[in-house]
Amino acid sequence: FTVQPNDQQRLVDLLIEATEKVTSQQEGFISAKIHKSLDGTRVVDYAQWKSKNAYNKMLKNPRAIIYMNDMLSIANLDGGLYEVIFGEMMSK
């Protein structure tokens, strides 16, 4: 998302609330990570789903639509769907 700096934290709060109350309860949800840029103009919601179908089903959930409308009232969506090709965890 792109957002005005004074709305960045509100967007982060909406994403966290939506994830906790709606998204994470949906079938096919794996995980979500929310990042905010240091300059205050961007927020990234990195969510993983078992399938594109599961993600699309969540988008049709009436509760998710309410949250998305709230988010889009303060930010512009600049997202896309990606396939995970590689991942590595840092070892201790």
PDB file as gemmi writes it, atoms N, CA and C in Angstrom:
CRYST1    1.000    1.000    1.000  90.00  90.00  90.00 P 1                      
ATOM      1  N   PHE A   1       0.838  -1.172   0.000  1.00  0.00           N  
ATOM      2  CA  PHE A   1       0.000   0.000   0.000  1.00  0.00           C  
ATOM      3  C   PHE A   1       0.883   1.235   0.000  1.00  0.00           C  
ATOM      4  N   THR A   2       0.430   2.297  -0.645  1.00  0.00           N  
ATOM      5  CA  THR A   2       1.050   3.602  -0.477  1.00  0.00           C  
ATOM      6  C   THR A   2       0.096   4.431   0.363  1.00  0.00           C  
ATOM      7  N   VAL A   3       0.677   5.249   1.234  1.00  0.00           N  
ATOM      8  CA  VAL A   3      -0.122   5.944   2.234  1.00  0.00           C  
ATOM      9  C   VAL A   3       0.574   7.242   2.632  1.00  0.00           C  
ATOM     10  N   GLN A   4      -0.198   8.203   3.073  1.00  0.00           N  
ATOM     11  CA  GLN A   4       0.391   9.418   3.627  1.00  0.00           C  
ATOM     12  C   GLN A   4       1.010   9.067   4.982  1.00  0.00           C  
ATOM     13  N   PRO A   5       2.140   9.649   5.323  1.00  0.00           N  
ATOM     14  CA  PRO A   5       2.801   9.299   6.584  1.00  0.00           C  
ATOM     15  C   PRO A   5       1.900   9.409   7.815  1.00  0.00           C  
ATOM     16  N   ASN A   6       1.011  10.381   7.837  1.00  0.00           N  
ATOM     17  CA  ASN A   6       0.141  10.532   9.013  1.00  0.00           C  
ATOM     18  C   ASN A   6      -0.923   9.429   9.093  1.00  0.00           C  
ATOM     19  N   ASP A   7      -1.108   8.639   8.025  1.00  0.00           N  
ATOM     20  CA  ASP A   7      -2.065   7.528   8.035  1.00  0.00           C  
ATOM     21  C   ASP A   7      -1.398   6.158   8.116  1.00  0.00           C  
ATOM     22  N   GLN A   8      -0.073   6.124   8.111  1.00  0.00           N  
ATOM     23  CA  GLN A   8       0.613   4.835   8.071  1.00  0.00           C  
ATOM     24  C   GLN A   8       0.252   3.950   9.260  1.00  0.00           C  
ATOM     25  N   GLN A   9       0.313   4.474  10.465  1.00  0.00           N  
ATOM     26  CA  GLN A   9       0.040   3.643  11.636  1.00  0.00           C  
ATOM     27  C   GLN A   9      -1.407   3.178  11.667  1.00  0.00           C  
ATOM     28  N   ARG A  10      -2.328   4.017  11.229  1.00  0.00           N  
ATOM     29  CA  ARG A  10      -3.743   3.617  11.163  1.00  0.00           C  
ATOM     30  C   ARG A  10      -3.899   2.445  10.200  1.00  0.00           C  
ATOM     31  N   LEU A  11      -3.226   2.491   9.064  1.00  0.00           N  
ATOM     32  CA  LEU A  11      -3.283   1.386   8.115  1.00  0.00           C  
ATOM     33  C   LEU A  11      -2.692   0.115   8.724  1.00  0.00           C  
ATOM     34  N   VAL A  12      -1.562   0.243   9.384  1.00  0.00           N  
ATOM     35  CA  VAL A  12      -0.947  -0.910  10.059  1.00  0.00           C  
ATOM     36  C   VAL A  12      -1.930  -1.504  11.065  1.00  0.00           C  
ATOM     37  N   ASP A  13      -2.564  -0.651  11.854  1.00  0.00           N  
ATOM     38  CA  ASP A  13      -3.524  -1.121  12.858  1.00  0.00           C  
ATOM     39  C   ASP A  13      -4.702  -1.850  12.207  1.00  0.00           C  
ATOM     40  N   LEU A  14      -5.208  -1.313  11.091  1.00  0.00           N  
ATOM     41  CA  LEU A  14      -6.302  -1.976  10.371  1.00  0.00           C  
ATOM     42  C   LEU A  14      -5.876  -3.338   9.836  1.00  0.00           C  
ATOM     43  N   LEU A  15      -4.669  -3.408   9.279  1.00  0.00           N  
ATOM     44  CA  LEU A  15      -4.172  -4.682   8.761  1.00  0.00           C  
ATOM     45  C   LEU A  15      -4.019  -5.718   9.866  1.00  0.00           C  
ATOM     46  N   ILE A  16      -3.496  -5.306  10.993  1.00  0.00           N  
ATOM     47  CA  ILE A  16      -3.334  -6.231  12.115  1.00  0.00           C  
ATOM     48  C   ILE A  16      -4.697  -6.714  12.606  1.00  0.00           C  
ATOM     49  N   GLU A  17      -5.629  -5.786  12.772  1.00  0.00           N  
ATOM     50  CA  GLU A  17      -6.969  -6.151  13.241  1.00  0.00           C  
ATOM     51  C   GLU A  17      -7.660  -7.083  12.246  1.00  0.00           C  
ATOM     52  N   ALA A  18      -7.588  -6.762  10.957  1.00  0.00           N  
ATOM     53  CA  ALA A  18      -8.207  -7.607   9.942  1.00  0.00           C  
ATOM     54  C   ALA A  18      -7.585  -8.996   9.930  1.00  0.00           C  
ATOM     55  N   THR A  19      -6.271  -9.051  10.077  1.00  0.00           N  
ATOM     56  CA  THR A  19      -5.588 -10.345  10.086  1.00  0.00           C  
ATOM     57  C   THR A  19      -6.004 -11.172  11.293  1.00  0.00           C  
ATOM     58  N   GLU A  20      -6.037 -10.549  12.457  1.00  0.00           N  
ATOM     59  CA  GLU A  20      -6.389 -11.281  13.674  1.00  0.00           C  
ATOM     60  C   GLU A  20      -7.855 -11.713  13.695  1.00  0.00           C  
ATOM     61  N   LYS A  21      -8.749 -10.850  13.234  1.00  0.00           N  
ATOM     62  CA  LYS A  21     -10.188 -11.118  13.370  1.00  0.00           C  
ATOM     63  C   LYS A  21     -10.813 -11.830  12.177  1.00  0.00           C  
ATOM     64  N   VAL A  22     -10.230 -11.693  10.982  1.00  0.00           N  
ATOM     65  CA  VAL A  22     -10.867 -12.262   9.788  1.00  0.00           C  
ATOM     66  C   VAL A  22      -9.910 -13.161   9.012  1.00  0.00           C  
ATOM     67  N   THR A  23      -8.842 -12.585   8.503  1.00  0.00           N  
ATOM     68  CA  THR A  23      -7.975 -13.290   7.566  1.00  0.00           C  
ATOM     69  C   THR A  23      -7.421 -14.590   8.132  1.00  0.00           C  
ATOM     70  N   SER A  24      -6.896 -14.531   9.331  1.00  0.00           N  
ATOM     71  CA  SER A  24      -6.257 -15.729   9.903  1.00  0.00           C  
ATOM     72  C   SER A  24      -7.262 -16.838  10.214  1.00  0.00           C  
ATOM     73  N   GLN A  25      -8.548 -16.508  10.207  1.00  0.00           N  
ATOM     74  CA  GLN A  25      -9.586 -17.496  10.487  1.00  0.00           C  
ATOM     75  C   GLN A  25     -10.059 -18.201   9.214  1.00  0.00           C  
ATOM     76  N   GLN A  26      -9.574 -17.760   8.062  1.00  0.00           N  
ATOM     77  CA  GLN A  26     -10.038 -18.299   6.786  1.00  0.00           C  
ATOM     78  C   GLN A  26      -9.287 -19.576   6.420  1.00  0.00           C  
ATOM     79  N   GLU A  27     -10.022 -20.491   5.807  1.00  0.00           N  
ATOM     80  CA  GLU A  27      -9.425 -21.735   5.339  1.00  0.00           C  
ATOM     81  C   GLU A  27      -8.348 -21.433   4.304  1.00  0.00           C  
ATOM     82  N   GLY A  28      -7.204 -22.046   4.456  1.00  0.00           N  
ATOM     83  CA  GLY A  28      -6.108 -21.872   3.512  1.00  0.00           C  
ATOM     84  C   GLY A  28      -5.095 -20.818   3.918  1.00  0.00           C  
ATOM     85  N   PHE A  29      -5.370 -20.065   4.988  1.00  0.00           N  
ATOM     86  CA  PHE A  29      -4.417 -19.060   5.464  1.00  0.00           C  
ATOM     87  C   PHE A  29      -3.209 -19.755   6.074  1.00  0.00           C  
ATOM     88  N   ILE A  30      -2.009 -19.272   5.748  1.00  0.00           N  
ATOM     89  CA  ILE A  30      -0.781 -19.820   6.319  1.00  0.00           C  
ATOM     90  C   ILE A  30      -0.158 -18.831   7.291  1.00  0.00           C  
ATOM     91  N   SER A  31       0.141 -17.620   6.827  1.00  0.00           N  
ATOM     92  CA  SER A  31       0.801 -16.646   7.696  1.00  0.00           C  
ATOM     93  C   SER A  31       0.691 -15.252   7.100  1.00  0.00           C  
ATOM     94  N   ALA A  32       1.000 -14.259   7.923  1.00  0.00           N  
ATOM     95  CA  ALA A  32       1.047 -12.872   7.450  1.00  0.00           C  
ATOM     96  C   ALA A  32       2.152 -12.131   8.184  1.00  0.00           C  
ATOM     97  N   LYS A  33       2.803 -11.249   7.474  1.00  0.00           N  
ATOM     98  CA  LYS A  33       3.818 -10.354   8.027  1.00  0.00           C  
ATOM     99  C   LYS A  33       3.483  -8.960   7.517  1.00  0.00           C  
ATOM    100  N   ILE A  34       3.500  -7.995   8.398  1.00  0.00           N  
ATOM    101  CA  ILE A  34       3.189  -6.617   8.019  1.00  0.00           C  
ATOM    102  C   ILE A  34       4.434  -5.778   8.256  1.00  0.00           C  
ATOM    103  N   HIS A  35       4.820  -5.044   7.214  1.00  0.00           N  
ATOM    104  CA  HIS A  35       6.022  -4.204   7.260  1.00  0.00           C  
ATOM    105  C   HIS A  35       5.627  -2.767   6.981  1.00  0.00           C  
ATOM    106  N   LYS A  36       6.295  -1.818   7.643  1.00  0.00           N  
ATOM    107  CA  LYS A  36       6.068  -0.412   7.306  1.00  0.00           C  
ATOM    108  C   LYS A  36       7.393   0.239   6.946  1.00  0.00           C  
ATOM    109  N   SER A  37       7.332   1.111   5.941  1.00  0.00           N  
ATOM    110  CA  SER A  37       8.558   1.776   5.486  1.00  0.00           C  
ATOM    111  C   SER A  37       8.990   2.818   6.505  1.00  0.00           C  
ATOM    112  N   LEU A  38      10.272   3.067   6.549  1.00  0.00           N  
ATOM    113  CA  LEU A  38      10.818   4.038   7.501  1.00  0.00           C  
ATOM    114  C   LEU A  38      10.430   5.467   7.153  1.00  0.00           C  
ATOM    115  N   ASP A  39      10.124   5.723   5.871  1.00  0.00           N  
ATOM    116  CA  ASP A  39       9.722   7.084   5.488  1.00  0.00           C  
ATOM    117  C   ASP A  39       8.224   7.337   5.689  1.00  0.00           C  
ATOM    118  N   GLY A  40       7.475   6.305   6.109  1.00  0.00           N  
ATOM    119  CA  GLY A  40       6.062   6.473   6.424  1.00  0.00           C  
ATOM    120  C   GLY A  40       5.113   6.400   5.248  1.00  0.00           C  
ATOM    121  N   THR A  41       5.605   6.093   4.032  1.00  0.00           N  
ATOM    122  CA  THR A  41       4.754   6.163   2.850  1.00  0.00           C  
ATOM    123  C   THR A  41       4.288   4.816   2.303  1.00  0.00           C  
ATOM    124  N   ARG A  42       4.754   3.730   2.878  1.00  0.00           N  
ATOM    125  CA  ARG A  42       4.368   2.408   2.373  1.00  0.00           C  
ATOM    126  C   ARG A  42       4.123   1.431   3.520  1.00  0.00           C  
ATOM    127  N   VAL A  43       3.235   0.478   3.232  1.00  0.00           N  
ATOM    128  CA  VAL A  43       2.983  -0.639   4.143  1.00  0.00           C  
ATOM    129  C   VAL A  43       2.876  -1.884   3.272  1.00  0.00           C  
ATOM    130  N   VAL A  44       3.565  -2.936   3.669  1.00  0.00           N  
ATOM    131  CA  VAL A  44       3.511  -4.204   2.951  1.00  0.00           C  
ATOM    132  C   VAL A  44       2.856  -5.239   3.848  1.00  0.00           C  
ATOM    133  N   ASP A  45       1.856  -5.888   3.310  1.00  0.00           N  
ATOM    134  CA  ASP A  45       1.198  -7.009   3.986  1.00  0.00           C  
ATOM    135  C   ASP A  45       1.576  -8.255   3.201  1.00  0.00           C  
ATOM    136  N   TYR A  46       2.527  -9.009   3.731  1.00  0.00           N  
ATOM    137  CA  TYR A  46       3.000 -10.224   3.063  1.00  0.00           C  
ATOM    138  C   TYR A  46       2.239 -11.398   3.663  1.00  0.00           C  
ATOM    139  N   ALA A  47       1.241 -11.879   2.940  1.00  0.00           N  
ATOM    140  CA  ALA A  47       0.424 -12.996   3.429  1.00  0.00           C  
ATOM    141  C   ALA A  47       0.650 -14.213   2.553  1.00  0.00           C  
ATOM    142  N   GLN A  48       0.688 -15.363   3.188  1.00  0.00           N  
ATOM    143  CA  GLN A  48       0.850 -16.616   2.460  1.00  0.00           C  
ATOM    144  C   GLN A  48      -0.426 -17.438   2.592  1.00  0.00           C  
ATOM    145  N   TRP A  49      -0.809 -18.019   1.469  1.00  0.00           N  
ATOM    146  CA  TRP A  49      -2.018 -18.832   1.389  1.00  0.00           C  
ATOM    147  C   TRP A  49      -1.683 -20.183   0.773  1.00  0.00           C  
ATOM    148  N   LYS A  50      -2.467 -21.199   1.111  1.00  0.00           N  
ATOM    149  CA  LYS A  50      -2.247 -22.527   0.544  1.00  0.00           C  
ATOM    150  C   LYS A  50      -2.520 -22.549  -0.948  1.00  0.00           C  
ATOM    151  N   SER A  51      -3.414 -21.676  -1.413  1.00  0.00           N  
ATOM    152  CA  SER A  51      -3.733 -21.641  -2.841  1.00  0.00           C  
ATOM    153  C   SER A  51      -4.295 -20.272  -3.221  1.00  0.00           C  
ATOM    154  N   LYS A  52      -4.258 -19.988  -4.505  1.00  0.00           N  
ATOM    155  CA  LYS A  52      -4.853 -18.754  -5.018  1.00  0.00           C  
ATOM    156  C   LYS A  52      -6.359 -18.768  -4.771  1.00  0.00           C  
ATOM    157  N   ASN A  53      -6.968 -19.933  -4.879  1.00  0.00           N  
ATOM    158  CA  ASN A  53      -8.401 -20.075  -4.642  1.00  0.00           C  
ATOM    159  C   ASN A  53      -8.767 -19.689  -3.206  1.00  0.00           C  
ATOM    160  N   ALA A  54      -7.961 -20.114  -2.233  1.00  0.00           N  
ATOM    161  CA  ALA A  54      -8.218 -19.764  -0.832  1.00  0.00           C  
ATOM    162  C   ALA A  54      -8.129 -18.251  -0.630  1.00  0.00           C  
ATOM    163  N   TYR A  55      -7.142 -17.629  -1.255  1.00  0.00           N  
ATOM    164  CA  TYR A  55      -6.990 -16.173  -1.170  1.00  0.00           C  
ATOM    165  C   TYR A  55      -8.200 -15.470  -1.786  1.00  0.00           C  
ATOM    166  N   ASN A  56      -8.607 -15.908  -2.969  1.00  0.00           N  
ATOM    167  CA  ASN A  56      -9.751 -15.296  -3.639  1.00  0.00           C  
ATOM    168  C   ASN A  56     -11.036 -15.466  -2.838  1.00  0.00           C  
ATOM    169  N   LYS A  57     -11.184 -16.597  -2.189  1.00  0.00           N  
ATOM    170  CA  LYS A  57     -12.361 -16.834  -1.341  1.00  0.00           C  
ATOM    171  C   LYS A  57     -12.381 -15.839  -0.180  1.00  0.00           C  
ATOM    172  N   MET A  58     -11.226 -15.589   0.429  1.00  0.00           N  
ATOM    173  CA  MET A  58     -11.149 -14.624   1.521  1.00  0.00           C  
ATOM    174  C   MET A  58     -11.566 -13.235   1.043  1.00  0.00           C  
ATOM    175  N   LEU A  59     -11.166 -12.862  -0.178  1.00  0.00           N  
ATOM    176  CA  LEU A  59     -11.498 -11.541  -0.706  1.00  0.00           C  
ATOM    177  C   LEU A  59     -13.003 -11.326  -0.841  1.00  0.00           C  
ATOM    178  N   LYS A  60     -13.759 -12.407  -0.932  1.00  0.00           N  
ATOM    179  CA  LYS A  60     -15.209 -12.314  -1.056  1.00  0.00           C  
ATOM    180  C   LYS A  60     -15.921 -12.325   0.297  1.00  0.00           C  
ATOM    181  N   ASN A  61     -15.176 -12.515   1.367  1.00  0.00           N  
ATOM    182  CA  ASN A  61     -15.758 -12.536   2.706  1.00  0.00           C  
ATOM    183  C   ASN A  61     -16.264 -11.133   3.042  1.00  0.00           C  
ATOM    184  N   PRO A  62     -17.534 -10.987   3.424  1.00  0.00           N  
ATOM    185  CA  PRO A  62     -18.087  -9.661   3.725  1.00  0.00           C  
ATOM    186  C   PRO A  62     -17.311  -8.901   4.803  1.00  0.00           C  
ATOM    187  N   ARG A  63     -16.812  -9.595   5.798  1.00  0.00           N  
ATOM    188  CA  ARG A  63     -16.039  -8.928   6.853  1.00  0.00           C  
ATOM    189  C   ARG A  63     -14.705  -8.429   6.305  1.00  0.00           C  
ATOM    190  N   ALA A  64     -14.076  -9.207   5.426  1.00  0.00           N  
ATOM    191  CA  ALA A  64     -12.817  -8.778   4.817  1.00  0.00           C  
ATOM    192  C   ALA A  64     -13.047  -7.567   3.922  1.00  0.00           C  
ATOM    193  N   ILE A  65     -14.161  -7.538   3.230  1.00  0.00           N  
ATOM    194  CA  ILE A  65     -14.480  -6.416   2.343  1.00  0.00           C  
ATOM    195  C   ILE A  65     -14.618  -5.117   3.142  1.00  0.00           C  
ATOM    196  N   ILE A  66     -15.225  -5.186   4.301  1.00  0.00           N  
ATOM    197  CA  ILE A  66     -15.354  -3.998   5.156  1.00  0.00           C  
ATOM    198  C   ILE A  66     -13.977  -3.460   5.518  1.00  0.00           C  
ATOM    199  N   TYR A  67     -13.081  -4.346   5.950  1.00  0.00           N  
ATOM    200  CA  TYR A  67     -11.722  -3.901   6.294  1.00  0.00           C  
ATOM    201  C   TYR A  67     -11.006  -3.319   5.075  1.00  0.00           C  
ATOM    202  N   MET A  68     -11.131  -3.983   3.933  1.00  0.00           N  
ATOM    203  CA  MET A  68     -10.449  -3.491   2.741  1.00  0.00           C  
ATOM    204  C   MET A  68     -10.958  -2.105   2.350  1.00  0.00           C  
ATOM    205  N   ASN A  69     -12.260  -1.901   2.442  1.00  0.00           N  
ATOM    206  CA  ASN A  69     -12.806  -0.577   2.141  1.00  0.00           C  
ATOM    207  C   ASN A  69     -12.257   0.479   3.087  1.00  0.00           C  
ATOM    208  N   ASP A  70     -12.126   0.138   4.364  1.00  0.00           N  
ATOM    209  CA  ASP A  70     -11.537   1.077   5.336  1.00  0.00           C  
ATOM    210  C   ASP A  70     -10.088   1.390   4.966  1.00  0.00           C  
ATOM    211  N   MET A  71      -9.343   0.367   4.578  1.00  0.00           N  
ATOM    212  CA  MET A  71      -7.939   0.555   4.206  1.00  0.00           C  
ATOM    213  C   MET A  71      -7.816   1.432   2.963  1.00  0.00           C  
ATOM    214  N   LEU A  72      -8.666   1.165   1.980  1.00  0.00           N  
ATOM    215  CA  LEU A  72      -8.599   1.915   0.730  1.00  0.00           C  
ATOM    216  C   LEU A  72      -9.096   3.347   0.870  1.00  0.00           C  
ATOM    217  N   SER A  73      -9.730   3.661   1.995  1.00  0.00           N  
ATOM    218  CA  SER A  73     -10.140   5.045   2.236  1.00  0.00           C  
ATOM    219  C   SER A  73      -8.957   5.922   2.659  1.00  0.00           C  
ATOM    220  N   ILE A  74      -7.850   5.281   3.072  1.00  0.00           N  
ATOM    221  CA  ILE A  74      -6.670   6.052   3.504  1.00  0.00           C  
ATOM    222  C   ILE A  74      -5.403   5.681   2.738  1.00  0.00           C  
ATOM    223  N   ALA A  75      -5.463   4.664   1.873  1.00  0.00           N  
ATOM    224  CA  ALA A  75      -4.261   4.204   1.177  1.00  0.00           C  
ATOM    225  C   ALA A  75      -4.611   3.697  -0.214  1.00  0.00           C  
ATOM    226  N   ASN A  76      -3.598   3.618  -1.063  1.00  0.00           N  
ATOM    227  CA  ASN A  76      -3.745   3.041  -2.397  1.00  0.00           C  
ATOM    228  C   ASN A  76      -3.119   1.656  -2.404  1.00  0.00           C  
ATOM    229  N   LEU A  77      -3.827   0.731  -2.995  1.00  0.00           N  
ATOM    230  CA  LEU A  77      -3.326  -0.634  -3.093  1.00  0.00           C  
ATOM    231  C   LEU A  77      -2.386  -0.747  -4.280  1.00  0.00           C  
ATOM    232  N   ASP A  78      -1.220  -1.293  -4.035  1.00  0.00           N  
ATOM    233  CA  ASP A  78      -0.230  -1.499  -5.080  1.00  0.00           C  
ATOM    234  C   ASP A  78       0.330  -2.902  -4.883  1.00  0.00           C  
ATOM    235  N   GLY A  79      -0.535  -3.888  -5.052  1.00  0.00           N  
ATOM    236  CA  GLY A  79      -0.140  -5.243  -4.717  1.00  0.00           C  
ATOM    237  C   GLY A  79      -0.114  -6.169  -5.906  1.00  0.00           C  
ATOM    238  N   GLY A  80       0.221  -7.404  -5.630  1.00  0.00           N  
ATOM    239  CA  GLY A  80       0.262  -8.432  -6.654  1.00  0.00           C  
ATOM    240  C   GLY A  80       0.313  -9.798  -6.012  1.00  0.00           C  
ATOM    241  N   LEU A  81       0.099 -10.802  -6.816  1.00  0.00           N  
ATOM    242  CA  LEU A  81       0.199 -12.182  -6.351  1.00  0.00           C  
ATOM    243  C   LEU A  81       1.521 -12.758  -6.833  1.00  0.00           C  
ATOM    244  N   TYR A  82       2.177 -13.488  -5.966  1.00  0.00           N  
ATOM    245  CA  TYR A  82       3.497 -14.045  -6.262  1.00  0.00           C  
ATOM    246  C   TYR A  82       3.533 -15.509  -5.870  1.00  0.00           C  
ATOM    247  N   GLU A  83       4.436 -16.235  -6.479  1.00  0.00           N  
ATOM    248  CA  GLU A  83       4.700 -17.620  -6.134  1.00  0.00           C  
ATOM    249  C   GLU A  83       6.027 -17.678  -5.390  1.00  0.00           C  
ATOM    250  N   VAL A  84       6.050 -18.371  -4.249  1.00  0.00           N  
ATOM    251  CA  VAL A  84       7.296 -18.520  -3.502  1.00  0.00           C  
ATOM    252  C   VAL A  84       8.196 -19.497  -4.268  1.00  0.00           C  
ATOM    253  N   ILE A  85       9.406 -19.058  -4.577  1.00  0.00           N  
ATOM    254  CA  ILE A  85      10.366 -19.873  -5.310  1.00  0.00           C  
ATOM    255  C   ILE A  85      11.468 -20.380  -4.392  1.00  0.00           C  
ATOM    256  N   PHE A  86      11.844 -19.559  -3.410  1.00  0.00           N  
ATOM    257  CA  PHE A  86      12.925 -19.924  -2.506  1.00  0.00           C  
ATOM    258  C   PHE A  86      12.709 -19.247  -1.168  1.00  0.00           C  
ATOM    259  N   GLY A  87      13.061 -19.919  -0.120  1.00  0.00           N  
ATOM    260  CA  GLY A  87      13.007 -19.341   1.209  1.00  0.00           C  
ATOM    261  C   GLY A  87      14.061 -19.979   2.082  1.00  0.00           C  
ATOM    262  N   GLU A  88      14.624 -19.185   2.933  1.00  0.00           N  
ATOM    263  CA  GLU A  88      15.658 -19.688   3.832  1.00  0.00           C  
ATOM    264  C   GLU A  88      15.483 -19.024   5.179  1.00  0.00           C  
ATOM    265  N   MET A  89      15.662 -19.777   6.232  1.00  0.00           N  
ATOM    266  CA  MET A  89      15.580 -19.262   7.596  1.00  0.00           C  
ATOM    267  C   MET A  89      17.006 -19.082   8.124  1.00  0.00           C  
ATOM    268  N   MET A  90      17.205 -18.040   8.896  1.00  0.00           N  
ATOM    269  CA  MET A  90      18.491 -17.800   9.499  1.00  0.00           C  
ATOM    270  C   MET A  90      18.710 -18.799  10.625  1.00  0.00           C  
ATOM    271  N   SER A  91      19.866 -19.441  10.631  1.00  0.00           N  
ATOM    272  CA  SER A  91      20.166 -20.390  11.702  1.00  0.00           C  
ATOM    273  C   SER A  91      20.824 -19.652  12.864  1.00  0.00           C  
ATOM    274  N   LYS A  92      20.673 -20.211  14.040  1.00  0.00           N  
ATOM    275  CA  LYS A  92      21.244 -19.581  15.248  1.00  0.00           C  
ATOM    276  C   LYS A  92      22.635 -20.054  15.489  1.00  0.00           C  
TER     277      LYS A  92                                                      
END                                                                             
